Amino acid sequence: MKTLPAPRFRFWSVSLVLILAGLVLALRLTAHADPIPVRHVNGTIHGFLVLRSADGQVVAAGDVVQVARGDQITAHVTFRFKDGSVDEETTVFTQRRSFHLITDHHVQKGPSFPHPLDMTIDTRSGMVTVHSTGKDGKDETNTSHMTLPDDLANGMLSFAVENISTQAADARVSMVVATPKPRLVKMAISAPDEASFSVGGETHKASHYEIKIELGGVAGVVAPLIGKAPQDLQMWTVGGEAPVMLREQGQLFADGPTWTIELVSPAWGDANRAEK
């Protein structure tokens, strides 16, 4: 699952009330972080993806390659854009009773990304490094030692959603975002409602989740007031004994367009000729 960066914030003056509110919210973010339970064990897969614009046009093609070695998973997701841009994320995690992130490396570069990003998270050392390009065009590098919680879900958000109970009314996971400095936020996952989809003319039911990015701190208090709060993320999964993410909708970077990620099947040459 992809990392959604929070907006950049700059404040010329902040009242004492907002500062105190920010401190309280920040304490709440770190107060409780249960690890994500493993209800469904992941294995080796290779799937194909497309990225669509709001009007349904394909802007990028991609794939997901996931390799299992014992209880360790390496997941590699790549999107290749028509304009030459690339969004690439490699995530390594374990799945012993609960999911535990080991490393995550996320790269966004090319014309589709106004502020190129290269972020690496290493939970073993607690180091997070972000290479980015500022509004002035200069390269910036921010390295931070962070106390990373057990429910950290960078590159693993789809696994988290697939493994939470459908009866859960208040599920939350943590993520590190680049603002451009690395920063910890919470992702609040709502209880799902149902959505219909069809395959070969047969109707099926999917679970639709809404995921809200909780900035916390002063930024979380002020962002809605200045119209800078990030959009909610939408995700559709099919459950059962082998749950899988079918569709995801949201922003891939701050102030970016709303794009939709979907699983797709190959289109064969014979089928294309028949359609023509």
N, C-alpha and C positions, 0 to 999 in steps of 0.2 A: 504494500500500500504505500501512496506517495505522501512526502512531508509538506504541509501547508504553512508558508511563512506568515508571520503576523506583520502588520503594517509598521512602518517606521514612525515614531512619535517624537515630536519636539515641543516642549512646553516652555513658554517664557515666564509664567508665574503659576503656582499651584498653591491653593489654600491649605492651611494646617489640617482642616477637616479631611480633605482628599488624601493627604499624606497618611493620616492615621487610618483611614479606610483602606488604603493600599497596603499598609502593614498588616492589618487584620486579614485581608484576602490572601496575602502572600503566605501567612502562617497557615491558613486553611489548606493551601495547595500542598504543603509538605507534611500536614498532620497525619494523613492516612493514605496509604498507597498499597492496596492488596495486589499481589501478582496476578496475572491473567491465567486462570486455570486452563489446563489442557483437557478438553472434553472430547476432541477429535484429533487424532494424531495425523500429522502431515507426512507426505511421502514425496517421491520424485515425480515431477510433472513437467510438461512443456505445453504451454497454451499460447494462443494468438489474441492480440488486442487491437482495438482501434480507438483513436481519440477524435471525438466529433465536436464541432463548434455548435453554438446555440441554434443555428439553422439546419443542423443535421449533416453538414459537410465534413468529410474526413480530412483532418488537418495533420494527422500523424498515424503511422502504423507501428505496432510494437509486438513484443512477446514477453512472456514470463517463463524463465527456466529455473526450476527449483530442484535441488539435489539433496537427498537425505543420506547422511553417513552416521549410522547409529542414531543417537537422539539429537544430533546436530543438523540443522538445516541451513543451506545457503540458497537464498532467493535472489535472482537477478532480473530486474524489470527494465526494459529499454523502450523508449519511444523515439522514432526517427521521423522528424517533421518534413513536410514538403519543401519548406524554405531552408532546409539544411540544419535546423536546430536539433539538439539532442537533450532528452531527459533520461537520466540513467541512475538507477539505485541498486546497490548491492547490500544485502542484509544477511548477517550471520546470527543465528539464535539457537538456543537449546529448548527442548520440550520435555523436561522431566517434571511431570505433575503440573508444572506451571511453565509459561513461556518466559524466557530470560534472554534479553538482547545482549549480544556480545559486541558486535560492531555494525555500524551503518555508514555507508558512503553514498552521498547523493550529489549528483552533478546536473546542473542546468546551464546550457550554453547555446548561443546562436541568436538570430534576429527575433525569435518569438519570446525571448526572455530579456527585458530591458535591463535587469540587474543580474548578470550571470552569478551562479552560486556553486560553491564546492564545499560541502560540509562533511566532516568526519566525526563520528562518535565512537569512543572506545570506553565501554563500561568498566573494563578491567582496571584501567588507570584513572577513569573519571575525567579524561581529557576530551574536550570538544573544540574542534578547530574549524573556523569558517573563513574561506577565501571568497571575497565578493568584490563587485565593482560598484563604487558609490555613484551618486548623481553627478559628481564632477568628473567621472570617467576614470578616477584613480583606483588602483587595486588596494583592497583593504584585507588585512588578516587579523582575526580575533581568535585568540586561544584562551580557553577558560578551564579551570579545574572545577567540576561541578559535583554536587552530591546527587547522584542519579537514582531515582526511585525504582522499586521492583516492578512497577507496572509500566515502565517505559515502552512505548509502542512505535517508535520510528521504524518505518518500513514494514510494520507488522499490524497496522490498523485493521486490515481486512481479516487477519487471523483472530484478532481480538473480538471483532463483531461476530464472526462465525462461531466463536466459542463461548460467548456469554449466553446466559439463559434467556430464552424468549420471554420469560416471566419477570425478568429484572426491570425494575422501574427507574433505577437511578444508577446506571453503570458509568464509571469514569476510568480513563486511562491518562497517562502523562505523555507528553511529547516535547522534544527540544526543537525550537524554531530559531531561525536567523532573523535578527531585527535591525542591523546585521549582526550584532553581538548575539551569541547563543543565549537562549532564554527558555525556561521551563514553563509550559502551559498545561492546562487540563482540557481533555476532550470529553464532553458529556454526551453519552449515547442514550437516546430516548428508547423507550419500549416500542417495539415495531408495530406497524399496522400492515395490512395486506395489500398487495398489488397483483394484478393478473398479467401474465405473458403467455405467448403461444409458441409451440415448436411443431412444425409440420402440420399445422391446423389444430393441434391439440392444446387445450388451455391448461395452464398450471398456475399455482399460487406462489408468490415470492414474499419474503419479509422485507419491509421498507423501514430503514432506520434513518433518523435524523441526528446528525452529530454537530454539536455546537462547540466552537472554540472559545474557551474561557481564558481570557488574557490575564485576569487577576491584577492586583496592584493598582497603581494610579492609572495605568493605561487602560485597564479594564473598566474603570469608573468613567473615564473621560472619553474613550473611543466612540461609544454610541452618540455622545453629544456632538461630536465633530464629524460624524458620518464616516468613520474610519474602521468600524468594527468589521472583521472578516465575515464572509458569508458562511452560513451553515453548510455542512457537507451532507449529501444524500447518498445512501448506499442500499442496494437491493441484493439480497442473498436468497438462495434456495436451501432449505434445511434438510432434515432427515439424518441418516447415518453418515452421509458424506456431504456436508454443507459446502457451498462455494459462493463466492462473490460473482454476481452476474453483471452488475452495472454500478458505476460510481459517478457522481456529479458534483462539481465544485471548482474552486480556483486552485491552480498549481503554484501561484505566487501572489504576493500582495498586490491588490488593485488589478489583478489579471482578469481575463474573460472567464466566463463559466464554460467549462469543457466537460464532456461526458466520456468516460472510459467504459468500453463494452467488450465482453468476450465475443469472438467471431469464429466462424468455421471457414476453411479454405474455399475459394471459388475456383472450380476446375475449368479448364479450357473448353471442354465439351459443353458445360453448362452455359458458359459465356456465349458460345456460338449459337446454342439453341435459343437463348434469349434474344439475340440479334435477329 
